[in-house]
Amino acid sequence: MKNNWRPISFDVDNSLRDKYPEILLRILANRGISNELEIEKFLNPDYSRGLYDHLLLKNIKKSVKRFLAGLDNKEKILIFADYDADGVPGAAIISSFLDKIGYSNYEVYIPDRYSESYGLNEEQMANFLKQDFKLLITVDCGIKSNQAVSLARKNDLDVIITDHHLAGEELPPTEYIIDPWQKGDKYPFKELAGAGVAFKFVQAVLAHRDFGLVEGWEKWLLDLVAIATIGDMVPLKDENRILTYFGLTVLAKTKRPGLKAMFKSLRLNINFLQAEDVSFSIAPRLNAASRLSHGLLAYRLLTTSSVSEAGQISSQLEKLNKDRRGFVDEMLAFADNFFSTDELPDVLVIGHKDWNPGVLGLAASKLVEKYNRPVFIWAENGAGEIKGSCRGTGEEDVVALMEEAGGLNFFSDLGGHYSAGGFSLPVGKLKDLNKQLNDSVCQKDFYLPEITYDEELNLEDISESFYKQVDRCAPFGQANPRPVFLFRNLTIVDSRFFGSGQEHLEIVLKDKDKQIKAIKFFVGNKLSFKIGQKVNILANLEKNFFRSSGELRLRLLDICPLLD
């Protein structure tokens, strides 16, 4: 067995063994859920009792009153949202509510990812001030837009900020800030997605006034909340678990023509919709809009009432996503040749002046997975600047690494969080980037990241009933990963590559009289095994509903060939 495989070994409460299956107790204990009250709350999400009171959000009462005053006075309202798979669904949440109550005096603005970048700026605000807006509502942004909000207030444009990012030292000059992270906020759960905050705002509006809607109408917005919560990779725990759990149910029943068209294109089995369908299929296509075209395209998909338009937009997004994959594949092929040496540096730096900046982060993530090094990847923006993305292995802080490499004395700009970030620098400094980073990185053994597993199993342990117990812990995602199992001494009885480029691997594994298929996506065609070879593996257990009624199979995470 590889020396970086380690079992998670939290203790299970023996008094609960008669009430719950052992594997369920083990999985939950490994996620910090060990007493009966916590277990019941986790296994049985309760929409009516599990969500926190929206009134606990600081400033929400006054923000709702300002919003309602805008409706009463028929003010022209602008919804300003980020361009990603959190901000776009968040904008659709608020506009869907306005459409439902028959309010049409509003517009939605989603900035261009490249020419405008993230957030609300003074240039945009100056433009909005010419258009007679009286109220601006931000979604998934705004908490650091101090100068733009200041300009708005000087010109009598009120701004309601709904955001979920950390605030700066000073807040924007508006009394209408809804952000669970702001100082003095008493909301119990801080890790809502931006669209989750927008949903809480709509909840508060509906609670404050009777619009004559069917009770519980807001639940039909949960499809958008689920897409955003999964797509933005916020933790699927606590309130996010409830929103996502019920959101996936609503998503399977969605009335939105755009999502229906996308489901048809993807051939998704909506009877067995999973969080992974959002993270691997739906969210990437929504994000492809802003990466290769414009975020408004994704917004139109989520809000159109036209079946024909829905089909057209879905086809456009499918093409953009295919183009995105093509760009990433080209980058990976370039990297394969570039990093052909056996001696890899501590930090990998790679780029090309003509690469598409919108897919750098995606390529960086795949390179980290392949080479197990922090990766800094760049392209030129055409204005004498290098724009880049960086991703870490989880063992090093990439933002701290950039600070150590010179910070803003070397970079024009940098930011991000522990394992992902972005940067820019003048083209003239590019020649020094590799040396600056590799001279600064801490010398430590981070090349073999630890992989933890929940339990060791035999193939004979796998059954429909076993899978059902594991699946009770769904939806899986950030902070609630799909359980990982160790299997020892399995025999490979078949092996093949599949996919349009033969980039995916499927092997058939045997243990005594039990056989099961195991797959690993995007491995290229360099990984091969001999029939009869013995291996240990780490894998997830999943069901395949693609052209199948639900075949149990393993998703390979790591594999260790055994010596003969």
C-alpha positions, 0 to 999 in steps of 0.5 A, spaced: 500 500 500 502 507 498 505 510 504 500 516 503 494 512 504 491 513 511 485 511 514 480 516 518 479 513 524 474 517 528 471 513 534 464 511 533 459 511 539 458 504 541 451 506 544 448 507 536 450 501 533 444 498 534 440 504 531 444 505 525 448 501 520 456 500 522 458 503 515 453 509 516 456 511 523 463 510 520 462 515 514 458 520 519 463 520 525 469 521 519 465 527 518 465 530 525 457 527 526 457 523 532 451 524 536 444 522 535 441 529 534 447 531 529 446 524 525 438 525 525 439 532 523 444 530 517 440 524 515 433 527 515 434 534 512 428 539 514 426 545 510 421 548 515 425 547 521 432 546 518 433 553 515 435 559 519 431 565 520 433 570 515 431 576 520 438 574 523 442 577 517 444 584 519 441 589 515 435 585 512 429 588 515 431 595 512 434 592 506 427 589 505 423 596 506 427 599 501 426 594 496 419 594 497 419 602 497 422 601 490 416 597 488 411 601 491 414 607 487 415 603 481 422 605 481 427 603 475 431 597 479 438 594 476 440 587 478 448 587 478 451 580 478 457 576 478 458 572 471 459 565 474 455 559 476 453 563 483 452 570 481 448 568 475 443 564 478 443 569 484 441 574 479 435 569 476 433 568 483 431 575 484 429 577 477 424 570 477 421 573 483 420 580 480 417 576 474 412 572 478 409 579 481 409 582 475 414 587 476 418 589 469 421 595 471 428 592 472 434 590 468 440 585 469 447 587 468 452 582 468 459 584 467 464 582 462 469 577 465 475 580 461 474 587 459 470 589 466 473 583 471 470 582 477 466 587 482 462 593 481 467 599 479 466 607 478 466 607 470 460 602 470 457 606 476 458 612 472 454 609 466 448 606 470 447 614 473 445 616 466 440 611 466 435 613 471 436 607 476 433 609 483 435 602 486 441 597 485 442 590 488 448 586 487 448 579 487 455 575 489 459 581 489 459 589 492 462 588 499 469 591 497 466 596 491 467 602 496 468 607 491 463 605 486 457 605 492 460 612 494 459 615 487 452 612 487 450 615 494 453 622 492 448 621 486 442 619 490 442 612 487 441 607 493 445 600 493 443 594 496 449 589 497 447 582 497 454 578 498 458 572 501 465 574 500 469 577 506 469 585 507 475 589 507 477 594 513 471 599 511 464 597 508 461 601 502 457 607 504 450 604 504 446 602 510 443 596 506 449 591 506 447 583 507 453 579 508 453 574 513 461 575 514 460 582 515 462 585 522 456 584 527 452 579 523 449 574 528 447 569 522 449 562 525 451 560 518 456 564 514 458 559 508 452 561 504 453 561 496 452 568 493 445 566 491 444 563 497 444 570 500 439 572 494 435 567 496 434 569 503 433 576 501 427 574 497 425 569 503 425 576 507 421 580 502 415 574 501 415 574 509 414 581 510 409 582 504 403 578 502 404 578 494 398 573 493 403 567 491 402 560 493 405 559 500 412 556 499 412 559 492 420 560 493 421 553 493 421 553 486 427 557 486 431 552 490 433 549 483 437 555 482 440 555 489 442 548 488 446 550 482 450 556 485 451 552 492 454 546 488 457 550 482 461 555 487 464 549 491 461 552 498 461 547 504 455 542 503 454 542 510 449 545 515 444 550 511 447 549 505 446 541 505 438 543 506 438 548 500 442 543 496 438 537 498 431 540 496 434 544 491 436 537 487 429 535 488 426 541 485 432 541 479 429 534 477 422 537 477 424 544 474 419 548 470 425 552 466 425 551 459 433 552 459 435 547 464 430 542 461 433 543 454 440 542 457 438 536 461 436 533 454 442 535 451 446 532 457 442 526 457 441 526 464 437 521 468 433 526 472 430 521 476 437 520 479 440 527 479 446 528 483 450 533 486 456 531 481 451 532 475 451 539 477 459 540 478 461 536 472 456 538 467 451 543 469 455 549 472 461 548 467 456 550 461 454 556 465 461 558 466 463 557 459 458 563 457 463 568 461 469 564 459 468 564 452 462 569 450 458 573 456 455 571 462 448 574 460 448 567 455 447 563 461 442 568 465 438 567 459 438 560 459 436 560 466 430 565 465 427 564 458 420 562 457 421 560 450 422 553 448 425 554 442 430 560 445 432 555 450 434 550 445 438 555 441 442 557 448 443 550 450 446 548 444 451 555 444 453 553 451 454 546 449 459 548 443 462 553 448 464 548 453 466 543 448 471 549 445 473 550 453 475 543 453 479 543 447 483 549 449 484 546 456 486 539 452 491 543 448 494 546 454 495 539 457 498 537 451 503 543 451 505 541 458 506 534 457 512 536 452 514 542 456 515 538 462 518 532 459 524 532 464 524 527 470 526 532 474 521 537 475 521 544 479 518 545 486 513 550 482 511 549 475 510 555 471 508 555 464 504 559 459 503 562 452 501 569 450 496 566 445 492 562 451 485 564 453 485 567 460 478 564 461 480 557 462 487 558 465 484 556 472 481 549 469 488 547 466 492 549 472 487 544 476 488 539 471 496 540 471 496 540 479 492 533 479 497 530 474 504 533 477 502 534 484 506 541 484 503 548 485 502 550 478 502 558 475 499 558 468 499 565 464 497 568 458 498 575 455 492 580 455 494 584 449 496 590 453 503 589 455 501 585 461 501 577 463 495 575 467 495 568 470 492 563 475 495 559 480 493 552 484 496 549 489 496 541 491 493 543 498 499 543 502 502 550 500 499 557 500 499 559 493 498 566 495 503 566 501 508 563 496 506 570 491 507 574 497 514 571 499 516 571 491 516 579 492 508 581 493 506 587 489 513 589 489 514 584 483 507 582 481 502 588 479 496 584 482 495 578 486 489 575 490 486 569 492 485 564 497 490 558 500 490 553 494 487 558 488 489 565 486 490 569 480 496 574 479 498 579 473 505 582 472 508 586 466 511 582 460 518 584 462 518 581 468 515 574 466 523 571 465 524 572 472 517 569 474 519 561 475 526 563 479 522 568 483 517 562 485 522 556 486 527 560 490 521 562 495 517 556 495 519 552 502 523 546 501 518 540 504 515 534 501 509 536 498 509 531 492 506 525 495 499 528 498 496 524 503 489 521 501 485 519 507 479 513 506 473 512 510 473 504 511 477 498 508 472 493 504 472 487 500 468 487 493 463 482 497 461 488 501 458 491 495 451 491 494 445 495 493 443 495 500 450 497 502 450 503 496 443 505 499 446 506 506 452 510 503 447 514 499 444 517 505 449 521 506 448 525 499 449 530 496 456 530 496 461 535 495 465 540 499 466 538 506 462 532 505 466 528 500 463 522 497 466 516 501 473 513 500 474 506 500 480 501 500 480 495 497 486 490 497 489 485 493 484 485 487 485 482 480 485 486 474 481 481 469 479 486 463 482 493 461 480 498 456 480 505 454 474 509 452 471 516 450 472 520 443 479 521 445 480 514 448 482 518 454 478 514 460 480 508 463 475 502 465 478 496 468 474 490 471 476 488 478 475 481 481 476 479 488 474 471 489 467 470 485 465 478 485 467 482 479 466 490 479 467 495 473 472 501 476 473 507 472 478 513 472 476 519 467 481 523 463 487 519 465 490 519 457 492 513 454 499 512 458 496 508 464 495 501 462 495 494 466 496 487 465 491 482 465 492 478 471 495 484 475 494 484 482 492 491 485 490 495 491 486 501 490 482 507 493 475 508 490 468 511 491 462 507 490 457 510 485 452 508 480 452 509 473 445 512 470 448 513 463 445 508 458 444 504 464 439 503 470 444 504 475 450 499 475 454 499 481 461 501 479 467 504 483 471 511 481 478 510 482 482 515 486 489 512 486 491 505 484 497 501 487 500 495 483 503 489 487 509 486 486 509 479 483 
